Amino acid sequence: MVDSTLVLYDHPLDYEIAVSGDYYRDPNIPEDQPTPLYCAVKVEAPVAQGNGKIKGNAKVMETVEKAILEELFIPDEEFDTDENGTTNKNANPAMRKINGKMVSVDLIDALVTEALRITNNLDKPSNHNKTAKTMSSSWRPAGRIRVWDDFIQDFIGVEGAQVRARRWFTTHRGWVGADGFYSCDGTFKRDANYSIDWDRYDFALTDHWLNGATFNGPKKEGNWDLNLMNGDKQEYYATIFRAAHHYYYKDIKGLKRPPTNSFGKPKMRIRAHNTRSEDNINGYHQKDLRIFGVFARIHIYNPENSTSAIYATTI
């Protein structure tokens, strides 16, 4: 069972990313086991306990081992929607409801700033903050994500890709359109870590065996634009993602869709091998693989191929 409302990371959320990479593996986990995943879950959406029923919108499988690492109070979260998922157009932007009471946004911001200061977690003000913003103003993560297409000889939007902007335990998400532009579903008042998760509800890219393929972007304030090209590993991922997204969700002229993530079926996993195949094949499909839904059923090789060849192999 998969819950698309849970934003999962392969690293602890209270750690800073010192060295950028494509994935993180807990060094204490055996190689034949998946690394732990981390997320923040709202109190209003409790997960299943033991054999109890699953409540709220956090549909976590009862068989998955889980542990609450910390109980958090995050008063400065700013999403475009309320807890019911609807936009409140009449809300007073200067006030927020916390525990049933209306509280000044400026007071919340001052308290959060002081908490960060006394715990030595207060970032130095960026140049953008100094010149264009006040302490109480917000910014929205947005930008443009494109990849080089050697067939049309131009950059093209990585449609459907999920861009995440995270500050500590709060994540805002946006989905890339056909033109490459995206805008996230909330705002921040301080810098945030950008990333791309090459994952959709029905399919996911994996890199090193059981590790999900990701792109850890910059920690910054303001728009993040990205053009992938020159045979970079992330260009490889983006091209495979484009092809899978096309075959799952776009016009395929009446052809049969791949299996969808429904009725207990796991999502389709595609392993993007960043190496040349020893058998000189571009890819293969393990038709009868049904082990836990964590192993890749589709394997793609030869990242040095043209983007059109990689796209065609995935299809």
N, C-alpha and C positions, 0 to 999 in steps of 0.2 A: 504494500500500500504506500502511496506517495502523497504528501501534502505539499502543494505548491506554495502555500503561505509560509512555510518554514524556509528561511534563508540560511543554507548550510555552508560552513567553511571548514577547511581541512586543518586549520590552525586555531589555537586558543584566541579568543577575541580581546583579551586583555594584554596581548603581546604586540609590540611594534614589529613590523617587518623590516629587519635590518638589511637583508640581502634579497633582492627581488628574484623570483624564480617562477617555474611553471606549476609547481605543486610542493606540498610539504608532507613529509611522513614522520610520524612520531617514531623516534629511534628506538623506543622500548617495545614497539609492536613487531612481532615476527613477520617476515617477508610474505608469508602465505596468508596473512590476515589483513583486512582493510584497516586503514588508519582511522582513528575516531573522528567524528564530525561534531562541530560545535554550532550552537545557535542560541538566540534569545527568544523565549516564548512568553507571551503576555500572560499575566495572572488570570485574565478572563478566559483563557483557552487552556485549561489544565490537560495534561497528558494522562494516558492510562496508567493506573497503578496496579501492579499484580494482575489479577484476573478481572479487574473492574472494567466497566464499560468506558469507551472513549467518549469524552465530552468536548464540547467546543469545536473549534476549527483546527486543532492540532491533532490530526489523525495519525498518531504514531503507532506502529505495529507493536502489539503487546509482547512479541517475542524478541524485540530489539532491546539489548541491554542499554540502560541509560542511567545517568546520575545528574542530580542538580548540583552544579558547582558553586553557585552563589545566587542569593536572592538580591535583586537590584531594584533601586528606585531611580527612575530616569525622568525627571520632571520637564526637561527641555526638548523632548521629542516633538517634532513638527511634521505631521503628515498632512496630505491634502484631504484625507478622508477621516471620518470619526471611526469609533470602534465597530460600527455597523457597516463600514465600507462605503458610506454615502458622503457626498460633499456638503458641508455646512456653509452655505453662502452668507448666512446671516450672523455668523459668529463674529464677535468683537475681536479684532486682531491684537488688541492690547491686553486681553484677558484670556486665561485658560482654566478649564475645569479640572481640578485635581481632588480626588476623593470626594466628589460631589460639591466642592466649593470653588468659586471663581477666584483666581489668584492673578495678580499683576504679572505680565510677562517680564517686565523689567526686574521685578523682585526675584523671579525664578532665575533669570540670567545672572543676577548678582550673586545669588547663592551658589549656583553651579560654578561660576568663576572662582569664588572663594574656596569651594571644595577642591577644585583642580589646583589652586595655588598652594594650599596647605598640604596636599599630597604630592607636590612636585610634578604635577602632570599638566601644568598650564603652558601651552605653546607660546612661543614668542610671536608677537603680532607680525603678520606678513605685510609686505609692501602694499598689497591690495587692501588690507584692513586699514592701514595708515592713511591711504590717500582717498579711498572711495567709500568707506563704510563707517558706521558708528557701531558701538558695541552691541546695540539691540537690533541691528538690521540683519537680514538673512540673505542667503544666496541659494540658488537652485542648481544642483548638479545637472549638467547638460553638455551637449557637444555633438561630434560626428565621428562615426566609426566606419572606415572603408577599407577595402582590400583591392590589390591590383588584379585585374583580369586581363590576361595576355591575349584573349580572343578579341575583345573590343579595344584593347590597348588603352585602357583608362581605369581609374579607380571606380569601384561600385560599392554601394552600401551593403553591409553585412546584415541583411534584413532578418529580424527575429532574434538577434543576439541580445542577451540580458546583460545590461551594464549595472553594476552595483557601486554605490557610494556609501562607505561605512565610516562612522566615527564612533569608536569604542563599540557599544553593543547595539547601536541604532543603524539600520541599513535602509536606504531609499533605493528604489529600483526604477529603471527605465528600459524600454525595448526599442531596438533600432528599427527604423522604418526603411523602406526601399531606397530612399535617398541618402540613407546613412545617419540621419539626425535622430537624436533621442533626447528625452527630458525626464528626469526622475520624479517620483511621486511624493516628494517632500523637500524640505529645506533645512539647511544647517546655518549655524552662526560662526562656525570655526572650520578649520581645514578638515578634509575627509579623504580616506583612502579609496581610490577608484580601482575597480577590477572588472573583468569580463569572465562570466562562467559559460563555457561552451556546452550548455545544457538546456534542454527544453523538457516539457512534461513527458513527451513520448520518446525522446532519445537523448543520449549524452555521449560526449567524446571522452575517452580516457587516454592517458599518456603512459605512464610507467606501470603497467599491469593493472593494479586496482585503483590507481590514483586518477581523479578527475582532471581533465585538461582545463586550465585557467590561465588568465593573463593578469598579473598583478601590476596595475598601473601606478601612477604617482600619488603621493599625498599632497593635495593642493586645495586651493580655494578658487572657484571659477570653473569655466568650461574645460573639458578634456576632449581634444580632437586627436584622432589616430588614423594614420594611413599605413597599412601593412603591405610590405613588398620585399623584393630582393631575396627571395628564397628563405626568409626568416621562418622559424618554427611556427610562429603565430600566424603567418600567412597561410601555412599548411593547414592549421586548425580551422582558420576562418573559411578557407575554400571548401573543406570537407563539411563544415557546418552549413554553408550556403547550399550545398547540394542536398544534404539531408533535410534541411528546412524546406527546400523546393519540393522534394518528393513527398514529404509529409503533408504540407499545408498549401501548396500552390497548384496551379493547373498542370496536370500530367496527362491531359488528353484521354481521360477515361481509363488509364491503366490502374491496376490494383494497388492500393495503398499498403505500406508495411504494417505489421502488427502494432496496435496502439496500446498505450499503458492503461489498460482497463480490465475489469473482471479478474483481478488477481495476476494478470500478466505483467512481468517486469518491463521496464522501458528498454528500448533497443540500445545496446551499448556498442559503440564503434571505437576500436583502438587505433589510434593514429601512430603507427610506428615511425619514429624519426630516423629511419635507416633504410638502406636498400635491401630488398628481399634476396636471400641466398638462392632461391629458386627462380629469380628474375620474374616474379609475378607482381602485379600491381595491387592485388587484393584478393581476399576470399571470404566466404560466408560459412560459418559453422551452423548448419541448419538445425541440428538436433540438440544444441547446447541449451540446457534448462537448469543450470546449477545456481540456485539462489538469486539469479538475476544480477549478479555482480561481475560476471565474466563477460568479456566482449564476444559478440556473435559475428561482428564484421571486423575484419582487419585490413587496414590500408597501409601500403608501403610506398617507398620510392618518392620521398618529398622533393627530390630534385626534378621530378617531372614538371611539365607545364601545368599551369593552373587549370586549363581546360581538360587535360588528361586526368588530373586528380579529381576534378568535378565529375567527369564521365565515369571514372572507376567507382566512385561512391554511389552514383545512380545505379 
